[in-house]
Amino acid sequence: MVRSRGWRWNVVAIMTMVMGVVGVCAAWAAKAELKGNFEVLKDEASTHKPGKVQLVEFADFYCPHCHRFDGEGLAILEKEFGNKLDVVMVGYPVIPGKLPTAFDMYEQAKTMGKGNEMKRALFRTIHQDKISIIDRSIRELLIREVGLDPATFEAGLASAKPAKAFEDGRKWGDRIKIQQTPTVLLDGNIKVEQIDPENLKVIIHSILSGDGKK
C-alpha cells in the first residue's frame, strides 16, 4: 500500500513538472508573439485585461514632441482601437526651469473628471498660444474653458493632493528609467520609446490578437 501511494505521488509530481514546463513555454510563446519595437520590463507587473490595452503616456507639457504625439499620434491610435484603448497621461518633466503648475492642474482636473480636456487646453496654451507662465488669471480661463468651477478647483490645488499625484508619477517614471518624452508604457510593463503610431499599432494589435489565442 505504501509503495502504491508513493508511485501515485511520483506520477502526480511528474505531471506537475510537465504542466509547469508547458506553462513556461506558453508564457514564453505569448511574449514571443508580441511584435514591434519595445522593451518588456521584467520587474514591472502586467496590468493587461483581455480585450483592452492600457496606454500610459509619460509626457512633459513643455515638450514639443509630447504636444505633437498627444495631438496627432494618439488621435490615430484612438481611431484605430476605439474603446479597446485606455489612455492616461503621467506628467514627467524634462524641460528645465519650468514650474509644475501645468502638471498640478492636470492632476486636479483628473480628479474632477476633466483630465483629457485640461490636458488638451494646457498643450494648446503652451505650444500654440505661446503662454509658458500659467498665472492665476490664465488658470481661471482654462478652468472655465473645460467646464469646472474655479473656486472648487483652486481649493483642490491648495490641498497638495495634485502635487503628490504628480510627484508619485515622476517617481514611477524614474523607476522604469524614462530617458525621453514622450515614452509610452503599455499594460504596465511594455515600454515603448519608438512612439510613432505605426510601431504602436503593431504592438497593440499583437497584444489584442494574443487574447484570442488563450
Protein Blocks (a to p, Z undefined) as FASTA:
>chain_A
ZZmmmmmmmmmmmmmmmmmmmmmmmmmmmmmmpgcjddddfkbccfbdehiacddddddf
klmklmmmmmmmmmmmmmmnmmmbccddddddfbghiafklmmmmmmmmmnopmmmmmmm
mmmmmmmnopabdcfklmmmmmmmnopafklmmmmmmnommmmmmmmmmmmmmmnopabd
cdddeehiaccfblcfklmmmmmmmmmmmmmmZZ
